[in-house]
């Protein structure tokens, strides 16, 4: 007996069909009933899959108008809930990323403690500078570096290194979703005031041990597995993290 597909499998299949243009932006997806027949599953499962696409900004849904494709790529951003308060974290979409180094490492003890992983864990490390004033459509001249980021992912994503170099402005998490089916369901982040290490300070053009902010983010898939970890250092005077808190029920 063939197992019925999970809603996440259907969402992933539809997301790929949208990405490749099988369902073009502006077109309307098949009806819920047609999708039920195609995937041989229940309407409840199909609705859950469509809701996931809607949350990612790929489709919009209106009564009597069907499900319309709004974008070929998921929207960037994560929603974090704290009791009855929704926490929307804004990312630096107006800044460019310049890849500096990609290599493979076995985690040394100090880094293992920071990443909360076992010593010797193999990673693909992607190091990059974040520059001010170089986002998409920006007319500003290239600004000073505002952050140094090291992204750690499993070393077995074939072709990821090439894709990172070809698309330096695309988040690694987006590449994992688009090309490797790793849907990022949750992100946790830990912020800590730290003196900037000498190697990082040199790349950011500040004095060693200057005040800085370190942000460690863990990206988790639908199974709760960590698929990416990023460690970013910012000089204190060049970066502000703003969080907007809104009460529900108003």
C-alpha positions in Angstrom: 0.0 0.0 0.0 1.4 3.4 -1.0 1.7 5.9 1.9 -0.3 9.1 1.4 1.8 12.2 0.9 2.2 14.6 3.9 1.2 18.2 3.4 4.9 19.2 3.6 5.6 16.9 0.6 2.8 18.5 -1.4 3.9 22.0 -0.5 7.5 21.2 -1.5 6.3 19.8 -4.8 4.1 22.8 -5.6 6.9 25.2 -4.5 9.2 23.6 -7.0 6.6 23.8 -9.7 6.2 27.5 -9.0 10.0 28.0 -9.0 10.4 26.4 -12.3 7.6 28.3 -13.9 5.2 25.3 -14.3 2.8 27.5 -12.4 3.8 31.0 -13.5 3.4 34.2 -11.4 -0.1 35.5 -11.9 -1.6 32.1 -12.8 -4.1 30.2 -10.6 -3.3 26.8 -9.1 -5.7 23.8 -9.6 -8.7 23.7 -7.3 -8.5 22.0 -3.9 -10.6 19.1 -5.3 -8.3 18.8 -8.3 -5.2 18.7 -6.1 -6.9 16.1 -3.8 -7.4 13.9 -6.8 -3.9 14.5 -8.2 -2.1 13.7 -4.9 -4.7 11.1 -3.8 -5.1 12.7 -0.4 -7.6 14.6 1.7 -8.8 18.2 1.4 -7.5 18.9 4.9 -4.0 17.9 3.8 -4.2 20.0 0.6 -5.4 23.0 2.6 -2.4 22.7 5.0 0.0 22.6 2.1 -1.6 25.7 0.5 -1.5 27.5 3.8 2.2 26.8 4.0 2.7 28.3 0.6 0.7 31.3 1.6 2.7 31.9 4.7 5.9 31.9 2.5 4.4 34.6 0.3 4.2 32.4 -2.8 0.4 32.4 -3.2 -2.7 34.3 -2.1 -6.0 32.8 -1.5 -9.4 34.4 -1.9 -12.9 32.9 -1.7 -14.4 32.2 -5.1 -11.1 33.4 -6.8 -8.9 30.4 -6.1 -5.2 30.3 -5.2 -3.1 32.8 -7.2 0.6 32.5 -7.6 2.2 35.8 -6.3 5.9 35.1 -6.3 8.4 32.5 -7.6 10.6 32.7 -4.5 9.7 32.5 -0.8 9.6 35.8 1.1 12.6 36.4 3.4 11.8 36.7 7.1 10.8 34.7 10.1 7.9 35.1 12.5 8.8 34.3 16.2 6.0 34.0 18.7 6.3 34.8 22.4 3.1 34.0 24.3 0.5 36.4 22.9 3.1 38.8 21.3 4.2 38.4 17.7 7.9 39.2 17.2 8.8 40.2 13.6 12.6 40.2 13.1 13.7 42.5 10.3 16.8 41.4 8.3 19.2 43.7 6.5 17.8 43.4 3.0 19.3 46.7 2.0 22.9 45.4 2.3 25.0 43.3 0.0 27.0 40.2 0.9 30.4 39.7 -0.5 31.7 36.1 -0.2 35.2 36.0 1.1 36.0 32.3 1.7 34.4 28.9 1.4 36.2 25.9 3.0 35.5 22.7 4.9 36.4 22.3 8.5 36.2 19.9 11.4 34.8 21.9 14.4 37.5 22.8 17.0 36.5 22.8 20.7 35.8 26.5 21.1 33.7 26.8 18.0 31.8 23.6 18.9 30.8 25.2 22.2 29.5 28.3 20.4 27.6 26.2 17.8 26.4 23.7 20.4 27.6 20.8 18.4 30.1 18.0 18.9 33.8 18.7 18.6 35.1 17.5 15.2 31.7 17.9 13.5 32.3 18.5 9.7 31.0 21.7 8.2 31.1 23.7 5.0 31.9 27.2 6.2 30.9 30.2 4.1 32.5 33.5 5.3 31.3 36.8 3.9 31.3 40.6 4.5 28.0 42.6 4.7 28.5 46.0 3.2 26.3 49.1 3.8 24.3 50.7 1.0 24.6 47.9 -1.6 21.2 46.3 -1.5 19.1 45.6 -4.7 18.5 48.8 -6.5 20.7 50.8 -4.2 22.2 54.0 -5.6 24.6 54.5 -2.7 28.3 54.0 -3.2 29.8 50.9 -1.6 29.9 51.6 2.1 31.9 50.3 5.0 31.5 46.7 6.2 28.8 46.4 8.9 29.2 42.7 9.6 31.2 39.5 9.2 29.2 36.3 8.9 30.3 32.7 9.0 27.6 30.2 7.8 28.0 26.6 8.7 26.1 23.8 6.8 26.5 20.1 6.3 29.3 19.5 3.7 27.2 17.1 1.6 25.0 19.6 -0.4 26.4 18.9 -3.8 27.0 22.1 -5.8 26.2 24.5 -2.9 29.6 26.2 -3.1 29.1 27.1 -6.7 25.5 28.3 -6.1 26.7 30.6 -3.2 29.4 32.1 -5.5 27.0 32.6 -8.4 24.3 34.2 -6.1 26.1 36.1 -3.4 23.1 38.2 -2.6 20.9 35.1 -1.9 20.6 33.8 1.7 22.1 30.3 2.1 18.8 29.3 3.8 17.0 30.3 0.6 19.4 28.2 -1.5 18.8 25.2 0.8 15.1 25.6 0.3 15.1 26.2 -3.4 17.6 23.5 -4.5 17.7 20.9 -1.7 14.2 20.8 -0.3 15.2 21.9 3.2 12.2 24.0 4.2 13.3 26.3 7.1 10.4 26.2 9.5 12.0 27.9 12.5 14.9 30.1 13.4 16.4 30.7 16.8 18.8 33.5 17.5 21.0 34.4 20.4 22.5 37.9 20.8 25.5 38.7 22.9 27.6 41.8 23.4 31.3 40.8 22.9 34.7 42.3 22.2 35.4 41.7 18.5 38.1 39.0 18.0 41.2 40.3 16.2 40.6 38.4 13.0 37.1 39.7 12.7 38.0 43.3 13.8 40.6 43.4 11.1 38.1 42.5 8.4 35.6 45.1 9.7 38.2 47.8 9.9 38.1 48.4 13.7 40.4 48.0 16.6 40.8 44.5 18.1 38.6 43.9 21.1 36.3 46.8 20.0 32.7 46.6 21.4 30.6 44.4 19.1 27.4 42.4 18.8 27.5 38.6 18.1 24.4 37.0 16.7 24.2 33.2 16.5 21.3 31.8 14.4 20.1 28.2 14.2 17.9 27.3 11.2 15.7 24.3 11.7 13.7 22.2 9.2 10.3 20.7 9.7 11.7 17.7 11.5 13.4 20.1 14.0 16.9 19.3 12.7 19.4 22.0 12.4 20.4 22.5 8.8 22.3 25.8 9.1 24.1 27.9 11.7 25.3 31.4 11.2 27.6 33.5 13.4 27.6 37.2 12.7 29.7 39.9 14.3 28.8 43.6 14.1 30.8 46.6 15.3 28.7 48.3 18.0 28.4 51.7 16.3 27.4 50.3 12.9 24.5 48.1 13.6 21.1 48.3 15.3 18.7 45.4 15.7 15.1 46.7 15.9 12.3 44.5 17.1 8.7 45.5 16.8 6.3 44.0 19.4 2.6 44.0 18.8 -0.1 42.7 21.2 -2.7 40.4 19.6 -6.4 41.0 20.0 -6.4 44.7 19.2 
